[in-house]
Amino acid sequence: MSKIPAEVKPVLMSATNQDGWKLEDLMPQLAMEIKAKNDKIKHDTRPVSILVQNNNAEIIEHLYAIERLQCRSYEQLRTLGPDEGPLGQPRIGNEVPHVIA
């Protein structure tokens, strides 16, 4: 299907990849690029082209759904404190002392 490079570079921002993308920023970017590709083939009415265009439209919908889910996660994380960035203290996970409420 697709070629995976021998050495896969991280894409998402993290403590070890501070220059990476935030998921909620990457999804609209990908959606925009797929839409641009779809726009190039929108006048092709052959069945295969229509199928590809419909698949691309569905992929775009999923990308925006991912963005919305990520934003909902951030809303919940904000209840635990401010975002300190990729090098700051995480708000959830093993590195955070667990508080029993």
Secondary structure as GFF3:
##gff-version 3
##sequence-region A 1 101
A	DSSP	alpha_helix	23	41	.	.	.	ID=ss1
A	DSSP	alpha_helix	47	78	.	.	.	ID=ss2
###
